[in-house]
């Protein structure tokens, strides 16, 4: 790269790259809107107002951002260990199901006991759905991208089965409407409302989780192990770190965060039920995938993922406002969402490249303590063909 | 009486298994080229959906199924090219960019369907060809020799793919680039060029696979593939990156799907449990992945972007 930038400007550019990528995707979306015969200026104005234009809009955005932040924090933890978790969709579903079952089957208790219990159940459900691919990757060398996608499919079918059958609201059977949803769950498990009539404590919990993840990753021995495995599996093994257990744990923790997102989605919902429309993203609203984008937008740093999730939540809430305002099918939002994912991921390497140069100089000056993590850091570190770890061999991120 | 009934059912299940296997087979064969050259395209399902819609729409307007197939192929080719730009030139993380391509295809195909068609209108499907003499054999004829031309062509593509990958210069370049791109680069093989070619082959076959699906069913609807593209990606692992292995996997999945469909129609599986039955392909895939991962090794450079001199 021959353009010369001061380290400060280069860093600024690096941090703005993901945001620029979002704008590029929206530009593409503007062309689509034009082709659909809608006015993109009007559409995007509505989008902005719908996301950030009023108190209600801000609350909607914060609530939409909450599952993204939970999932995003989990994604960051997994990525730091060089594990790609595409399974947050399924882990959210399991978290929702476990917490719902806890609320349905536990006796009535005081909220102070009930709320932590149902949230814990959600964490357990998600952790289980993360542990399976984690264990399969660590001990059986099964590619986690494929196993998590398959587990997403299993989770969605399991949810459809449970909500149509064993967990269905008895009133739905009486009425014969058979909407796949549970009865109104125990009121003692409702998440406390902080402000107005919708803003519950979920967002606060999510921010606490982000701070906790930061502390975990940079201030505890476990966090050190996770990052060491992510940066170089070979070196980590040489240093005596139990690589396999750490990898399995990374996916389990990642799943736990997604499970918590699912539980918060259920008990923070206005209907206080678990509902599905039978589609693949009916319950999660795609948060399991979008949380990955939020994490990337936040530069795979737990604290930066907080504002990134807020922005991305705004994008989703605003997208719905746009769709209502210019009267285009909601499928447009799914397509636009896909474009945002592609653009942000494709731009990520440039962010990393810019920061890498920066760190190089900073390291020479001896002033930098941070580190830049790209997805697949360990893979890039070792030249192909040299990763023969004998019996213990398994390739880093994406494969087997 | 019930004996005859069972035999007839089994014959129908096998025949339908072969038909259901074909979209998976085509998409998987395409994905094999990409993976052997080191690129994982997770967006196959999205490409299939857009190929399916384009194929459906073309047939709806032109009434010609072969035009529909061609239209699906062209859309697949364009999306394959786009996937190559994203994965090879921009070096995006392939596990995630593929999800983006999938979401784009899922939304876009649904959007186009709602805008251009609205209510589902059935279209012509591929005409079945009864192969002389062979199709007259009791049972066997109905199972294997009364399919449409695309079905036979799809199975004929398997030895062709094997030949191209194992016996041609192009195939050797694909394998070299997938196993040890630095060495291939040193010898003057364009790593990016080969990967662009394989991604375009993969995209085109995924587009064709989608069109075949829509033109076999004679309809289009939102999320028509229902995750078949992801199964197709997993099938490449399942088949240990070899076309014949992939064929066996595709047939197995075709059989499971056909069996589940039949059991549902006969109400042997009650409607309440149909969701549990729908988990079968995904669970089988996970178990198969465990089995395969212990015995076979993925191409060394799979999902690793190539940068010269790194």
Interface residues (C-beta under 8 A of the other chain):
Chain A: X36 X84 X86 X136 X140 X141 X142 X143 X145 X146 X147 X149 X150 X151 X153 X154 X157 X158 X160 X161 X164 X165 X279 X280 X286 X289 X292 X296 X328 X329 X331 X332 X333 X334 X335 X336 X337 X338 X339 X340 X341 X342 X343 X345 X346 X347 X348 X349 X375 X376 X379 X380 X383 X384 X385 X387 X395 X397 X398 X399 X400
Chain B: X40 X42 X46 X86 X90 X91 X92 X93 X94 X95 X96 X97 X99 X100 X101 X102 X103 X104 X105 X106 X107 X108 X110 X111 X114 X115 X180 X181 X182 X222 X223 X227 X230 X233 X234 X237 X272 X273 X275 X276 X278 X279 X281 X282 X283 X285 X286 X289 X290 X293 X294 X297 X298 X299 X300 X301 X302 X303 X304 X305 X310
